[in-house]
Amino acid sequence: MEVELRNFVTVWFFVLLSLCYCYAFGNKISKGIKRLLFVLPIVVLFVYLPLDLYSFHLNSITSFTIGFLGNLKLLLFAFGEMTCFFLLHGMWVAVEIELKKMFKKWHFPWLISVFLTLGFLLVTLSWLFFSPLKRCKAYVSALDEYVALAALFYVGL
């Protein structure tokens, strides 16, 4: 048990040290790919750290907490809009499920439901998901990579 407690303290020491690292130096780096590359090793470290714990109770609580920190806090720190897109859709699915449980007899016709869902998806896609990609011109680099891949296959054949 002593080894497990020492591992637990070591894991949380590295978590706190990593968070201090991200928040101390992260404000000096502009949002976008640079900040993501800055934070990505910490997210990977947060995946690895709970593997040092063998106790079910310590491991489960630590894994969920570190997963929350790594996925929500640090990635929201790097890319705000994209993370908000996934959070918004996750919350909306939970609200929709609860509303369907409360009002079992009252339903929209399927055509209206499809149009509402697609409309919500398209509005949030353009608002939260595609705007960071447009700002960093990811579509230009993606097209350049497709051209390079096509040239590779063309030369290879």
N, C-alpha and C positions, 0 to 999 in steps of 0.2 A: 504494500500500500504506500510505503514511503516513496518508492520509485515513481508510482503513478502520480502522487501529489507533486513531486519534483517536476515531472513532465508537464503537469497541469500549469504550474507556476511558470515554467519555461515557455510554454505555448502562449500564455497570456502576456508575458513579458515581451515576446516578439510581436504579438498583435498590437500592443500599445506602442512599441517602438516603431512599427511600420506605419501606424496611423499618424504618429508625430512626424515621421518622415514625409508622408504624403501632404499633410496640411501645412507643414513648415515651408517646404520647397515648392509645393504645388501652386501657390498663389503667384509665384514668380514666373510660371510657365503659362503661355496662353492656352485657352481651351482648344480642343481638337485632337488631331493625331499625335502631336507632340506630348500633350498631357496624358493621352491614353498610353503611349509608349513608356511614359514615366511611371504610370500607376500599374501597368500590366504585370510586372514582376511581383508586386505586392499581392495582386489578386491570385496569381499562381501560388504564391507562398501561403495564402489563406486556404487554398485547396489542400495543400500538403500538411499544414500544421496539425489539424485534428487527427491525422493518421498516427501521431505519436502517442495518442491516448488509447488505452485498452479497456478502461472501465466504461460500461454502457452509459451510465448516468452522466459522467463527466464528458464523454465523447459526444453524446447526443445534444446536450445543451450547448457545448462549445461549438459543435459543427453548425448548428442552426444560427447561433449568434455570429460566428465568423462568416458564414454564408450570407447572412443579411448585410454585414459590413462590406464584404467584398463585392457582392452583386449590386446592392442598392446604393450604398453611400459612396463607394469609391468610383463606380462606373457613372453614377450621376454626377460626381465631381468632375469626371473627364468629359462626358457627353451628356448635357442636360436634357436636350429635347428627345433624343432617341430613347433614353431610359424612361422618361415621362410617358412616351407612347406606350411602352409595354406595361408600365404601372397603371395607366389609365384604362387600358383594355382589360387587364387582370381584375381591376376593381369593378369595371362595368359588367364583366361576366358574373362576378359574385353578386352584384346587385340584381342582375337579370334573373339569376337562379332563385334568389330570395323572393323577388316579385312573382315569379311563376309559382312558387310554393304558396304564397299568400292568396293569389287570385287564380285558383285552379280552373274555374269555369270561364273566366274572361280571357280571351285570346284575340290577337290581331289575325286577320286573314294572312295566309302565308305570303302572298304577293306583297302586301304592305310591310310585313316583317322583314322580307328579303331586302326591299328597297331601303328601309330604315337602317338595317345592319350595314348594307353596302355604303349608304350615304355616310354613316358614322365612321366607317373604315376609311373611305376616301378622304373625308375632311381631316381626320386625325393623321392620316398618312402624309398628306400634303403639308399639314401644319407642323407636325412634330418629327416625322421620320425623314422626309425628303429634304427639308430645309438645311440641315447640316451637310447632307451630301452635296447639295447645290453649292453651298458656300465654299467647300473645300474642293469642288470640281472633281468629285469621284467618278462621275460618268465619263469624263475625258480620259482619265487614266484607265478605266475599265475598257473603253473602246480601243485605246492604244494596246492594251494587253491582248484583246481579241484579235487585232490586226497582226500582232507579233505571233500569236498562236497559229493563226491561219497561214502566215508566211512560213512558219516552221513545218506545218503539215504539207504545204505546197512544195517546199524545197525537198522535204523528205520523201514525197511520192515521186 
